[in-house]
């Protein structure tokens, strides 16, 4: 077989190449030919196909994502924003924190364990590549119907993949979500977030600068696993007749990644790295083209020098392979020897595969012949940009008109009691300890809050107690009813969760999970969610630092609920002043912050009691959310509250159950005059939280809330061993706990 060199491509313009099989559209292939002035070689076609895939190029979403930059609120905290491998924020005392969330949805459906494991591995490498030490991970999950046989295949595999990879790395898993809904049946969502810590001066970027500097590939050897895996698999809907169904899912080795982490951090400490890029989706195609594109010159690479696990791999397969645990770095020639010595010390394979040139081309050679000669920006950053048609679907009005006010509501104490038990024991509201007990939440010794707390919290400086809190949230039911509001509600809940721990929210990362961009209704949902999130970030003062878009979460005409998952990071000066969610001290007063209204659109109660989705989601007042956050942070800092828990899915009764069960203390609740007890207990009105206030702090707490104009009401006291809604019903904690904790073990064993 003749090697398809650049020269051969020039001489054989009529040669047919499998551009469609690799996921390119006909007009995209024509554009590649126009860029090159000839047909591409097989290796060039491989690079363009993976780098121009939806997963890597964001070709359908770019026009909407620009709002996150255009509308970004001004802040001195942002050190590195959108466009790099992860955002970086200043948290004080010379420390910087980098964090990012990404998806590994389709690979995790095809091969749940390896798909989820390599999702963790990939996001961890993004954090390493910024110059930071990873300190924690989180895992927001969305699964199909809990009683569906395939969910019993997917969820246990995903959890084992996340747990085994993260546990082997020695990284605590401090938060996340598990949500069940039939809409995710064929398209589960496996999102992964990682947090890393560094000093300001340790920030590294992905660029290849300095002609003559060497390009070094280090980490695991390149194999045939994951060839085109994430890049193509995530870029089409599931259809057995389409090529993206077939690429192999990557295989992870967490022990190799652990060595890679320590090796990379030592390379940074010795100042040996000029530029660095992890190898994730698109593998070497991504690393070489992005490094060259972000640098000041070109790059020349010899593929023969790439260490292989499989000697039969073709150059196209080497370029498309998404084998895990690999990094690509640029180093000055005088530092290469020491670079390789450190890699050898950590038993990490490292090889010089090329060098930075003073030209403007990315040139790749194989067996002495040139097989790639491309302008690197056209591969990495100048792919197609689509303004996909979008339109509000015809069914949206009908869905919003189906008001849950028509649903039968429980009347009387016995009916309210049963409704509360059914809600707290439902799969979405039940304890997730079956999942989280498979994760190590406290390894490294710096975790101060973890599941089931509102947000995870990590100490980053032992002397001062400086720490950060992170939460992720997203309600696809709200977003289905109104994607603009749904995205804002996701941000508001995550913001509220961080503030409830006592940390001040600083910045946002997002994972936008939607259906096919070729479906105008799904594209409208995406456009509205981006607009909503950008607008809300302006009001709350929390810039989007980066994130991920996952499209084509659709099987045939059935798309998932639009599911923007929003992560918020906050800072706390001293983790000793954190606020847990547990009601732990009898006699403390329970206050409800915010206003409760009759709002049940998309609510957990309407789903559990009636299997209903309709109406409009709860109204959102972003300025009130900001005020609530300030109150929660101030009250925590000044010692006015000993517990706090935000109100979200399931409303007050769910929050009370979680705080009482976590602390092992009951609560006596009085329904205020003039309010329907059902509305008080089950409404999902936003901008609310419950707090436990020591009696000695009651006057000071009320004065603060009154001075700032936040409505508050004392609704009860921490007391006894039951949730006693006086005059209505009593739920012993033992009965509540049994119902809350048995659901997932009964479903998944």
Secondary structure in CASP SS format (residue, H / E / C, confidence):
PFRMAT SS
TARGET T0000
AUTHOR 0000-0000-0000
METHOD secondary structure of the structure
MODEL  1
X C 1.00
X C 1.00
X C 1.00
X C 1.00
X C 1.00
X H 1.00
X H 1.00
X H 1.00
X H 1.00
X H 1.00
X H 1.00
X C 1.00
X C 1.00
X C 1.00
X C 1.00
X C 1.00
X C 1.00
X C 1.00
X C 1.00
X C 1.00
X C 1.00
X C 1.00
X C 1.00
X C 1.00
X C 1.00
X H 1.00
X H 1.00
X H 1.00
X H 1.00
X H 1.00
X H 1.00
X H 1.00
X H 1.00
X H 1.00
X H 1.00
X H 1.00
X C 1.00
X C 1.00
X C 1.00
X C 1.00
X C 1.00
X H 1.00
X H 1.00
X H 1.00
X H 1.00
X H 1.00
X H 1.00
X H 1.00
X H 1.00
X H 1.00
X H 1.00
X C 1.00
X C 1.00
X H 1.00
X H 1.00
X H 1.00
X H 1.00
X C 1.00
X C 1.00
X C 1.00
X C 1.00
X H 1.00
X H 1.00
X H 1.00
X H 1.00
X H 1.00
X H 1.00
X H 1.00
X H 1.00
X H 1.00
X C 1.00
X C 1.00
X C 1.00
X C 1.00
X C 1.00
X C 1.00
X C 1.00
X E 1.00
X E 1.00
X E 1.00
X C 1.00
X C 1.00
X C 1.00
X C 1.00
X C 1.00
X C 1.00
X E 1.00
X E 1.00
X E 1.00
X E 1.00
X E 1.00
X E 1.00
X C 1.00
X C 1.00
X E 1.00
X E 1.00
X E 1.00
X E 1.00
X E 1.00
X E 1.00
X E 1.00
X E 1.00
X E 1.00
X C 1.00
X H 1.00
X H 1.00
X H 1.00
X H 1.00
X H 1.00
X H 1.00
X C 1.00
X H 1.00
X H 1.00
X H 1.00
X H 1.00
X H 1.00
X H 1.00
X H 1.00
X H 1.00
X H 1.00
X H 1.00
X H 1.00
X H 1.00
X H 1.00
X H 1.00
X H 1.00
X H 1.00
X H 1.00
X H 1.00
X C 1.00
X C 1.00
X C 1.00
X E 1.00
X E 1.00
X E 1.00
X E 1.00
X E 1.00
X E 1.00
X E 1.00
X E 1.00
X E 1.00
X E 1.00
X E 1.00
X C 1.00
X C 1.00
X C 1.00
X C 1.00
X C 1.00
X H 1.00
X H 1.00
X H 1.00
X H 1.00
X H 1.00
X H 1.00
X H 1.00
X H 1.00
X H 1.00
X H 1.00
X H 1.00
X H 1.00
X H 1.00
X H 1.00
X H 1.00
X H 1.00
X H 1.00
X H 1.00
X H 1.00
X H 1.00
X H 1.00
X C 1.00
X C 1.00
X E 1.00
X E 1.00
X E 1.00
X E 1.00
X E 1.00
X E 1.00
X E 1.00
X E 1.00
X E 1.00
X C 1.00
X H 1.00
X H 1.00
X H 1.00
X C 1.00
X C 1.00
X C 1.00
X C 1.00
X E 1.00
X E 1.00
X E 1.00
X E 1.00
X E 1.00
X E 1.00
X E 1.00
X E 1.00
X E 1.00
X E 1.00
X E 1.00
X H 1.00
X H 1.00
X H 1.00
X C 1.00
X C 1.00
X C 1.00
X C 1.00
X C 1.00
X C 1.00
X C 1.00
X C 1.00
X C 1.00
X C 1.00
X C 1.00
X E 1.00
X E 1.00
X E 1.00
X E 1.00
X E 1.00
X E 1.00
X C 1.00
X C 1.00
X E 1.00
X C 1.00
X C 1.00
X C 1.00
X C 1.00
X C 1.00
X C 1.00
X H 1.00
X H 1.00
X H 1.00
X H 1.00
X H 1.00
X C 1.00
X C 1.00
X C 1.00
X C 1.00
X C 1.00
X C 1.00
X C 1.00
X C 1.00
X C 1.00
X H 1.00
X H 1.00
X H 1.00
X C 1.00
X C 1.00
X C 1.00
X C 1.00
X C 1.00
X C 1.00
X C 1.00
X C 1.00
X H 1.00
X H 1.00
X H 1.00
X H 1.00
X H 1.00
X H 1.00
X H 1.00
X H 1.00
X H 1.00
X H 1.00
X H 1.00
X H 1.00
X H 1.00
X H 1.00
X H 1.00
X H 1.00
X C 1.00
X C 1.00
X C 1.00
X C 1.00
X C 1.00
X E 1.00
X E 1.00
X E 1.00
X E 1.00
X C 1.00
X C 1.00
X C 1.00
X C 1.00
X H 1.00
X H 1.00
X H 1.00
X H 1.00
X H 1.00
X H 1.00
X H 1.00
X H 1.00
X H 1.00
X H 1.00
X H 1.00
X H 1.00
X C 1.00
X C 1.00
X C 1.00
X E 1.00
X E 1.00
X E 1.00
X E 1.00
X E 1.00
X H 1.00
X H 1.00
X H 1.00
X C 1.00
X C 1.00
X E 1.00
X C 1.00
X C 1.00
X C 1.00
X C 1.00
X C 1.00
X C 1.00
X H 1.00
X H 1.00
X H 1.00
X H 1.00
X H 1.00
X H 1.00
X C 1.00
X C 1.00
X C 1.00
X C 1.00
X C 1.00
X E 1.00
X E 1.00
X E 1.00
X E 1.00
X E 1.00
X E 1.00
X C 1.00
X H 1.00
X H 1.00
X H 1.00
X H 1.00
X H 1.00
X H 1.00
X H 1.00
X H 1.00
X H 1.00
X H 1.00
X H 1.00
X H 1.00
X H 1.00
X C 1.00
X C 1.00
X C 1.00
X C 1.00
X E 1.00
X E 1.00
X E 1.00
X E 1.00
X E 1.00
X E 1.00
X E 1.00
X E 1.00
X C 1.00
X C 1.00
X C 1.00
X C 1.00
X E 1.00
X E 1.00
X E 1.00
X E 1.00
X E 1.00
X C 1.00
X C 1.00
X E 1.00
X E 1.00
X E 1.00
X E 1.00
X E 1.00
X E 1.00
X C 1.00
X H 1.00
X H 1.00
X H 1.00
X H 1.00
X H 1.00
X C 1.00
X C 1.00
X C 1.00
X C 1.00
X C 1.00
X C 1.00
X C 1.00
X C 1.00
X C 1.00
X C 1.00
X C 1.00
X C 1.00
X C 1.00
X C 1.00
X H 1.00
X H 1.00
X H 1.00
X H 1.00
X H 1.00
X H 1.00
X H 1.00
X C 1.00
X C 1.00
X H 1.00
X H 1.00
X H 1.00
X C 1.00
X C 1.00
X C 1.00
X C 1.00
X C 1.00
X C 1.00
X H 1.00
X H 1.00
X H 1.00
X H 1.00
X H 1.00
X H 1.00
X H 1.00
X H 1.00
X H 1.00
X H 1.00
X H 1.00
X H 1.00
X C 1.00
X C 1.00
X C 1.00
X C 1.00
X C 1.00
X C 1.00
X C 1.00
X C 1.00
X H 1.00
X H 1.00
X H 1.00
X H 1.00
X C 1.00
X C 1.00
X C 1.00
X C 1.00
X C 1.00
X C 1.00
X C 1.00
X C 1.00
X C 1.00
X C 1.00
X E 1.00
X E 1.00
X E 1.00
X C 1.00
X C 1.00
X C 1.00
X C 1.00
X C 1.00
X C 1.00
X E 1.00
X E 1.00
X E 1.00
X E 1.00
X C 1.00
X C 1.00
X C 1.00
X C 1.00
X C 1.00
X C 1.00
X C 1.00
X E 1.00
X E 1.00
X E 1.00
X E 1.00
X E 1.00
X E 1.00
X E 1.00
X C 1.00
X C 1.00
X H 1.00
X H 1.00
X H 1.00
X H 1.00
X H 1.00
X H 1.00
X C 1.00
X H 1.00
X H 1.00
X H 1.00
X H 1.00
X H 1.00
X H 1.00
X H 1.00
X H 1.00
X H 1.00
X H 1.00
X H 1.00
X H 1.00
X H 1.00
X H 1.00
X H 1.00
X H 1.00
X H 1.00
X H 1.00
X C 1.00
X C 1.00
X C 1.00
X E 1.00
X E 1.00
X E 1.00
X E 1.00
X E 1.00
X E 1.00
X E 1.00
X E 1.00
X E 1.00
X E 1.00
X C 1.00
X C 1.00
X C 1.00
X C 1.00
X C 1.00
X C 1.00
X H 1.00
X H 1.00
X H 1.00
X H 1.00
X H 1.00
X H 1.00
X H 1.00
X H 1.00
X H 1.00
X H 1.00
X H 1.00
X H 1.00
X H 1.00
X H 1.00
X H 1.00
X H 1.00
X H 1.00
X H 1.00
X H 1.00
X H 1.00
X H 1.00
X C 1.00
X C 1.00
X E 1.00
X E 1.00
X E 1.00
X E 1.00
X E 1.00
X E 1.00
X E 1.00
X E 1.00
X C 1.00
X C 1.00
X C 1.00
X E 1.00
X E 1.00
X C 1.00
X C 1.00
X E 1.00
X E 1.00
X C 1.00
X C 1.00
X C 1.00
X E 1.00
X E 1.00
X E 1.00
X E 1.00
X E 1.00
X E 1.00
X E 1.00
X E 1.00
X E 1.00
X E 1.00
X C 1.00
X C 1.00
X H 1.00
X H 1.00
X H 1.00
X C 1.00
X C 1.00
X C 1.00
X C 1.00
X C 1.00
X C 1.00
X C 1.00
X C 1.00
X C 1.00
X C 1.00
X C 1.00
X E 1.00
X E 1.00
X E 1.00
X E 1.00
X E 1.00
X C 1.00
X C 1.00
X C 1.00
X C 1.00
X C 1.00
X C 1.00
X C 1.00
X C 1.00
X C 1.00
X C 1.00
X H 1.00
X H 1.00
X H 1.00
X H 1.00
X H 1.00
X H 1.00
X H 1.00
X C 1.00
X C 1.00
X C 1.00
X C 1.00
X C 1.00
X C 1.00
X C 1.00
X C 1.00
X C 1.00
X C 1.00
X C 1.00
X H 1.00
X H 1.00
X H 1.00
X H 1.00
X H 1.00
X H 1.00
X H 1.00
X H 1.00
X H 1.00
X H 1.00
X H 1.00
X H 1.00
X H 1.00
X H 1.00
X H 1.00
X H 1.00
X C 1.00
X C 1.00
X C 1.00
X C 1.00
X C 1.00
X E 1.00
X E 1.00
X E 1.00
X E 1.00
X C 1.00
X C 1.00
X C 1.00
X C 1.00
X H 1.00
X H 1.00
X H 1.00
X H 1.00
X H 1.00
X H 1.00
X H 1.00
X H 1.00
X H 1.00
X H 1.00
X H 1.00
X H 1.00
X H 1.00
X C 1.00
X C 1.00
X C 1.00
X E 1.00
X E 1.00
X E 1.00
X C 1.00
X C 1.00
X C 1.00
X C 1.00
X C 1.00
X C 1.00
X C 1.00
X H 1.00
X H 1.00
X H 1.00
X H 1.00
X H 1.00
X H 1.00
X C 1.00
X C 1.00
X C 1.00
X C 1.00
X C 1.00
X C 1.00
X E 1.00
X E 1.00
X E 1.00
X E 1.00
X E 1.00
X C 1.00
X H 1.00
X H 1.00
X H 1.00
X H 1.00
X H 1.00
X H 1.00
X H 1.00
X H 1.00
X H 1.00
X H 1.00
X H 1.00
X H 1.00
X H 1.00
X H 1.00
X C 1.00
X C 1.00
X C 1.00
X E 1.00
X E 1.00
X E 1.00
X E 1.00
X E 1.00
X E 1.00
X E 1.00
X C 1.00
X C 1.00
X C 1.00
X E 1.00
X E 1.00
X E 1.00
X E 1.00
X C 1.00
X C 1.00
X C 1.00
X E 1.00
X E 1.00
X E 1.00
X E 1.00
X H 1.00
X H 1.00
X H 1.00
X H 1.00
X H 1.00
X H 1.00
X H 1.00
X H 1.00
X H 1.00
X H 1.00
X H 1.00
X H 1.00
X H 1.00
X H 1.00
X H 1.00
X H 1.00
X C 1.00
END
